[in-house]
Amino acid sequence: MADGLLSARVARSIRAVLADERLTQEWLAEASGIPMRTLARRLHVRQPSAMSIEELARISAALDVDIADLLDESRLSARRLGSRLHPPT
């Protein structure tokens, strides 16, 4: 069960970054090299499948987000809030 909770939390974090950056799962599949069908299963809203460390690393690199931020929603929330307060120049 703990694996399912972690999968759901990571999937939520990744979907949040995609939404904030206005990126699609299709873009992420291409940028990470993960097949779209596999990525869709990993990011499923109700029952995301477990993600490998390699997949997480590839997604993290594609999104330019630390893996730790994807694992810890509070870190991701702080990062998102900080980017809104200090938009890129």
N, C-alpha and C positions, 0 to 999 in steps of 0.2 A: 504493500500500500504506500509506503514511503516513496518508492520509485515513481508511482503515479502522481503523488503530490509534487515531487520535484519536476517531473515532466510538465505538469500543468503550469507550474510557476514559471518555468523557463519559457514555455510556449507563450504565456501571457506577456512576459517581458519582451520577447522578440516581436510579437504582434504590436505591442505598444510603440516600440522603436520604429517599426515599419509605418505605423499610422502617423507618428510625429514627423517623420521625415517624408511622408507622402510617397512611400515606396511600396511596390507590390511584391507578393510572394514570387511572382514570375521573375521580377528583377533579382530578388535574393537568390533564387535557384540558379540563375545564370551567373551572378557575381560570386557565389560560393562554390559552384560546381556540383551542387547537390541536385539530383534529378527532381523535377517539379513534383512528381507523384510522391516521392519520399518526403520531400519538404512539407507537402500538404498533410501527410500523415503525422509528421512531427509537430505541426502547428495546429492540429485539429482543435476546435474550441471545446468540445465535450470530452473527447478521449484521445489526447495526444499520445503518440507512441514514444517510447524511450529514445533518447538521442544519444549517440556516441560522443565521447570527448572530442574526437576528430571533427565530427559534424558541428559541434558547438564551437570549436576553435575556428572553423571555416566561416561560420555565420558571424561570429564575433569580429573576425577580420574584415569581412565584407561590409559589416555595419559600422566598423571603426568604433566598437564599444568593447570595454574590458569584459572578459568572461565573468569576473566577479560581479559586475553590474547586472548581468543577465541572470545570475543565480540569486541575487539579493534585491528584491523589489524596492526596498527602502533606498539602496544606493542608486538604483536606476531612477527613482522618483526625484532624488536630490539632483542627479545629473540633468534630468529633464527640466526641472525648475531652474537650475542654474543657466541652462542654455536659453531659456526664455527671458531671464533677467539680463543676460549679456549676449545679445545676438551677435553672430559673426560680422566682422567688419569687412 
